[in-house]
Amino acid sequence: MLLILDNGSVYTKNLIDFLSNKKILFEKQTPELLDLKSLDNYTSFILSGRRKNEKKTNQINSKIINHAIQSDKKLLGICYGAEILALTLGGTIRKLTLPQKGNEQINIQRENLLLNEDLQVFESHEFEISKLPNILVVIGESKNCKFEIIQYDKKLIFGTQFHPEMSDDGQNLIQKFCSL
């Protein structure tokens, strides 16, 4: 069973609608209501974007990331989800001088199980990953961001700086992640 952790993104409804339309089984939970003892009940996780920075939300997302790594489970971090993935593993993020919002082309840099072709996606963020820890590798980049798609080395743990739930190419990425 897939767990969607709803961190408060305005785009989570689009993610839920997409998964429902594709008949992908999932449960949605918010960080404040999630029982961390239930993580063993899930085979994979999607961490949504967020609206505001909260220490407790960061801690819960980091615990899910560590659980996925230790239990060899799939994880996809979207926007904030990718940022907290990098932070949890020793990377850094930075606030952008101008928010990034709109369509963007992602160029695939490395062979991977999610996608093989460049894609058109939707960006909406005020922070970005600024330093990637050694265990994470870059799969895709754009002209504005060198860490658009990242992966934990040799595990099915991914992060996207963009919102894949908001474009056809991105939705294909989500569907592929769910079928891995």
Secondary structure, DSSP 8 states (H G I E B T S, - for coil): -EEEEEEB-TTHHHHHHHHHHTT--EEEE-GGG--GGGGGG-SEEEEEEESS--HHHHHHHHHHHHHHHHHT-EEEEETHHHHHHHHHTT-EEEEEEEEEEEEEEEEE-S--SS-SS-EEEEEEEEEEEEE--TTEEEEEE-SS-S-SEEEETTSSEEEESSBGGGSHHHHHHHHHHHH-
